[in-house]
């Protein structure tokens, strides 16, 4: 009897323990067990939102900007609920109430003022498109921003990730960043500067919809092949831009899925217009005719993208859809080179002028998997028209540093065209003579049209001005557009509710993403 009673007691205890652990298991799935590990394509050695806001705002979800944007590039509220133009040079922004930074301090106008002025000080490029002169706190929830010149694009400019807002406790007494303290749905727990790995946990006090994930980890994996291998081995759950020649195979791997998406980014070749032969428009046009864009998209990008006619991808509200572009025409390229005085006078297969052969160097970087093979394709295509092109693969920062010193020929990159959702951003950054000191493009009519595009309120007029600029750029080809960027997102099948946002600058996570076991 005692033995039976003991058995009953043991059974009850075992059943109770099973129910208890089962309950804990259910709880763990919704709290503490939802961890997404992301393989990031860039080295991570900088967590300052003023210079690396794409990481902190779009990928790590630590910081947020005053103004948000919809997938169709329309503006929407974020930390600011509304904005109004008071006069040509003054804007009033109303802040969202009851928002707190990760350290518990309130988001108010003084905090926004401090954060914006700090960002401008650290990253002067922000001034080139915000035109901010002063930022003042009218009261706790109202920020007044004055610009040096009329700028109808100020709200769009304050969507720019490098203007995302951080709290005062983000820096030490000397103003040096300790770690970004934002208002986003995740807060930074740990950063390893030696590896670039980041660990974040859910902000349970987030003002909006709290993330379905509990933890978010970002691991720096700059090599595309490494990213693909890490995904296959199960070391990461999510990444973008593995090698394009691996996309079809990865999509067939059990437990993985691959998506191809369009985004506002264009593969371009910039040239040193201060030097020959690039200061001759006929040479630039010849080079553009010498590039077989359709072949590059098909055979190099494996269909991940589209041949480019101009700076903006089709379908954007301000894209000039009437551009003809430069179809592949090597004979036309040779004709233009001849008209510019370049011909193969000694029969060595390379055109020359005044005894000097056209030997040029094209720089690019490896993090975006399409760039190195694209450079090789352009090299082969240029050879067919008598241009001797050498390619050099290096880190992006090294390439930029070389170009900044003025001793360079060409560089290929994937240029984001809507870091702020307005046509003026890309045009102002790359083509306005005040800002493109590196390539040296100078066209007074372009400058005037871009200035008008930034100032005018009427959206239709703004877009029409932008389209005029695009037409002039097609005629003068100061930059060679190659292909519209396609983002390949690869992830484990269990990653649920990821929806690609075309406004992202690689990828943009949301609070709906979760792990479905």
N, C-alpha and C positions, 0 to 999 in steps of 0.2 A: 504493500500500500504506500509505504514511504517512497519506494522506488518509483511507483507510478506518479505520485504527487510531484516528485522531483522532475520526472520527465515532462509533466505538464508545465511546471514552472519554467523549465529550460525552453520548451517550445514557445511559451508566451514571450519569454525574453528574446528569443531568436526572432520571432515574428515582429516584435516591437522594434528590435534593432534594424531589421530589414526595412521596415516602413520608414524608420528614421533616416537611414542612409539613402533610401530611395528619394525621400523628400529633399534631402540635402543635394542629391544629384540633380533634381529638377531645378532647384534654386541656383546651382552652379552654372547651369546652361544659360540662365538669364542674367546672372551676375557673377562676373569673374572668369567665366569660361569662354566668352566671346572675344577672342583675340585674333586680329588680322595682322599678318606679317607681310610687309610690302618691300619689294626689291626696287630701290630707287636708282635711277640711271646716272645721277650726278654724285660726285664726291661731296660730302657734307662736312665742311669745316667752318661754316658761318651760319649762325642762327639768328642773325639780326634782321628783323622784318624790313628795315629800311633799305636793305640791299639784297635780301633773299626772301622776300615776302611770298613768292610762289610756293616755297617749301612750307613756311609756317602757316600760310592761310589756306591754300588749296589742298595740300597733301597731308600735313600734320594736324590741320584743323585747330591750331592753337590761337591764331589771331583772326580778326575780322575787320573788314573795311567799313566805312560809313555808308557806302552805297553798294548794293548788290546788283546782279544782272541775271536776266532770264536766259535760257538756252538760245533764244533768237536775238540776243544782244540788247534787248530792251532793259532799261534800268528798273530796279525795284528796291524797296527799303532794305536796309540791313541794320547797322547800329544807328543810323539816322532814319527816322520814320518819314520825314518829308523835307523838302528844300524849296527855296523860293529866291528868285532874283529880285533884289531890292532896287538896285540901279545897275547901270552897265558894268560896274566894277565891284559890286557887293552882293554876296549871297548869304542867306540865312538858313542854317541847318538845325532842325529840331531832333534832339537825341531821344532814343528809346529809353523809357523809364525802367527803373528796377533792374538794370543790368549791372553785374559785378565782375570785376577782374578775378582771376584765379586766386589772388591773395585776399579776397573778400572786400576790397575797397570798391567804392561805387564808380561806375562810368559817369563822368560829368564833363561839363564844358571845359573846365580847367585841365582835366586829364587829356582831353582830345587836343586842346591847344598845345600842351607840352609835347605830346607824341608827334603831332604833325610838324611842329617847328624843329623837333629833333631829327625827324626823317629828312627834312629839307637840308638841314645842316650836314648830315652824313652823306646824303645822296643828292647833290645839286641837280642831277638830271631831272628830278621830280619837278623842279621849277620850270623846265622847258615846256611842259605841257599843262601844269596847273596854273602857272603865272601868279602864284600866291605872293602877296605883299605882306599882309598881316593876318593873324588869326586872333580873335578876341572872344572871351566868354561873356556873353550878355547876361546870362544867368546860368543856373545849374544845367539846364537842358537846352540851351540855345547857343549856337556858335556862329559868329559873324566872320566871314572870310572875305577879305578884299584882295583883288588881283591888280597887277600892274597895268594890264590892258584888258579890254573886254574879252571874256572867255566864256562862251556859252557851254563849253565842254567841261567846266569845272566839276559838276556832279559825276560825269563819266570818269574824269581823272581821279576822283576819290574812290573809285572802285579798284584802281590800280593796287595790286597786292603790296607794293612797297610803301604804301601810305596806311597800311593796316595798323590798328591802334594797339599800343601796349601801355601798361601801367608804370608808374614811377618806380616801383620796386624792381623793375626789370634791370635797372642799372645801379652801380655802386655810387659812392659819394663823389667819385671822380668822373661820373658819367659813362663808365665802361659797362657794356652789357654783361650781366650775370647770367640771365636766361630770360627768354621772352615770357612775360606774364600777360596773357591776352584775355579775351572774353569768350573764346571759342569753346566748342563742345569737347575738346580734349586739352589736358594740361600736361606740360612736360614733367616727367619724373626723373629721367636720366638721359644724359648725353655723353657719349664716349668720343672725345675729339680725336683719339688715335685711329678709330675705325669709322667714325661718322655715324655710328648706330644711335638711334633715338628710341626711347620708350615713353609712351604716353598712357594716361589713364583717363577714363571718362569723367567729364565735368558734370557731376550729378546735380549741380545748381545752375545748369545752363538755362538761359532765358527762353530758349526756343524748345524745339523737340529734342529731348535727350537722345543721344546716340544709342542704337541697338547693340553696338560693340562696347565691350568693357575695357579692352586694351587695344592699343595700336602701336605696332613696332615698325620702324623704317630702317632698313639696312642698306647702306651705300654699296651698290654694285655697278660701277661705271661701265664694265665690259658687257656688251650685249650677250655674248656667249655664256658668260658666267650667270647672267640673269636667267637665261633659258635653262641652264643645268640646275640651278638652285630650285627653280620651279618644279622641274621633273623629279628631283630628289626629295621634294616635300619640305625643303628648308624655308621656302617662302610660299605665301598664298596668292600673291598678286604682283604683277609687274607690267610694264609697258615697253614696247619696242625691243623685243628679242630680235635676233637676226631674221630678216625678211625671208630668206631662203629656208627657214625652219618653220615658218608659220603653218604651212599645210600639214607637216608632220606633227607639230605640237597639238594642232587641233584634233588629231586622231588618237592622241594618247589618252588612255582610260583615266578618267578623273580630272581632265583638264578641258578648258574651253578657250577659244580665241575669238576676239571680235575686232573688226576693222572699222575705224571711225574717221569722220572728217573733222578737222579742226582749223582754226584761223591761224595758220602758219604756212609759210611758203619757203621752199628751198630756193636760195638765190646765190648769185655770184656777184660780189662787190669787187670793184676795180679801183686802182689808184689813178684817178682822173687827173692828178697833177702831173703825171708822167706819160711819155709816149710808150706804147702806141695808143693808150686808153683815152687820151685827150682828143682823139679823132673819132667823131660820131660814126663815120663810115666803118671804121675798124670795129667798133662796138656792135654795130648792126650786123657786120659780117660774122662776128663771133656768135651772135644770137641765131643767125640762119644756119650756122655750122652745127648747132646742137640738135640732136634727134630726141626730142622730149618724149614722144610716144614710145620709142624704143627703151628709153631709160625707165619709164613707168612700168612697162611690161617685163623687161628682162633684168632690171636692177632692183626695182622696188617691189617686184612680184605683185603688181596691181595695187599696192598699198599707197594710193595717192592718185593724182591726175596731172596731165600736162598743163603747164601754166601759161596763160596769155598775159597776165598782168599781176599786180601785187596782191589782189584780194581774190579769194576763192569764189566761185559762182554761188549765187543765192544770198549773199550778204546784201543788206538793203542799199549799201553805197557802192557796190561793185559796178564798174562800167562793163556791162555785158556786151557792148558793141566793139570791144577791142578785138583786133584780128590776130594779134600775136605774131610770132615769127615761126612759120612752118619750116620744117627741115628742108633746106635747099642749099646743098654744098656748092652748086654752080653759081648761085646768086652770091654766096659768101666769097667765092674766089673773085667774082666780078667786082664786088665792093672793095676787096683788098687791093686789087689792081688799080681801081680808081683812086685809092688812098696812097698809091705809090709803092705798094708791097707786092713783089713778084719774085718768083724763084729764078734769079739771074744766073746761078751757077749749076743748076740741075741737081742740087743735093736733096730736094724734096721739102726744103724749108724756104718760105718767102723771106725776102730781105729788102731793105731800103737803105740807100746810101752805104752799101757794103755791110750793114748790120742785120743779122738774121733775127727773126721774131722768135726769141726764146724767152719764155715767161714761166713763172712758178705759181701754182695754185695751192694754197694752204687750206686745210680743213681739219676736223677733229673726229675722234672715233666714237664718242658716246651715243650719237644717233647713228644707228647701223646702216642707214642708207647713204651717208655722206662719203665714206672712203670708196665704195664701189662706184658711186656716181662720179667722183673725181676721176677715176680710171676710165670710165666711159667717155667723159668729156675729153680726156687726154687722147683717146683713140679717134674720136670724131674730129678734133682739131687737127690731128695729124693728116687727115684726108684733105684738108684745105691748105696744108703747108704751114701750120702753126706748131712749133715745137713746145709742148707743154710738159712741165715737170710737176709732179704732185708731192706734197709733203704733208704727212699726218702728224699732228701734235695736239697737245692739250689746248682747250679753248682759250684759257687765260694766256698761254704762250703766244697763240696766234694773234690775239687782240693786242698784246704788248708789242709784238713785231710791227703790226699795222700802225699802232699809235706813234711809232718812231719815224714813220714816213718811208721806210725802205722796204717796200713790198709791191707785188704785182696784183694778185687776185686772191680772194678768200671766199670759200663756200660755207654757208651756214643755213640753218633752218630758222628763219626770222619770224617771230610771233607778230601778227599784224593787228591784233586787237587786245593788247595788254590793257588798254582802256577801250570800251565799246563805242568807239567813234572813229570816223575815217581820218580825223586830223592826227591821231596819235602816230600811226605808222608813217604818214606823209611828213609830219613835223620832225620826227626822230631821224628819219633816213634821208630826206630830200631837202629840208630847209637849210639854207646856207649857214645859218647860225649854229646848227647842230651837227652837220655832217662833215666836220673838219677832217675826219680820217679819209673819206673817199674824195672830198674836195669838189662836190657838185655845187655849181653856183648858177642859178637861173632866177633873175629878178621877178619874172612873171610867175614862176612857181612859188616863190616866197610870198608874193602878194596874194595869190589864190589861197595858199595855206593859211595865211593870217586871216583872210576873210572867212575861210571855212571854220576857223576856231571861234571867231567873234559872232557870227550870225546866229540868231535864235531859230529862224525858220528852218525846220529839218529838211524840207525839200530843197531849199536853196543850198543848204550845207552839203547835201549829197550831190547836187548838180556841180557845185564848185569842186568837190572831190573828183568827180568824173572828168572834169576838164583837166585836172592835174594828171590823172591817169592816162589821158590821151597824149598829153605832152611827153610824159615819161615813156610811152610806147614809141614815140617818134625819136626820142633822144637816147633811149636805152642806157641811162647812167648806171643801172643795175640790171643784171640779166636774170629774169625769173625763169626757173627751171621746172618746178613741179609743185603742185599743192600738196601739202603734207597729209599723210594718212597715219593715224595713230593705231598701232596694233596693241590691243590690251589682252594679256594672257593671264589666266587665273585658274585656280582650282574650281571644279564644278560646284563645290559646296559654298562658294562665295555667292551670296544671294543679294538681289536688289541693287546691283551696281548699274547705274545708267550713265552713259558717257555724256558729258556736257561739252558742246562745241566751243564754249568760251574758255575751257581749261587750257593750261599751258603745259601739257603732257597728260595729266589726268587730274580729276577733282573728286575726292571722296565726299560722301554725304552721310548724314546721320541715319539714313535708311539701310545702309549696307550692313549685312549680318552674315553669320556663318550658319548654314543649314546642314546639320549632320545627317 
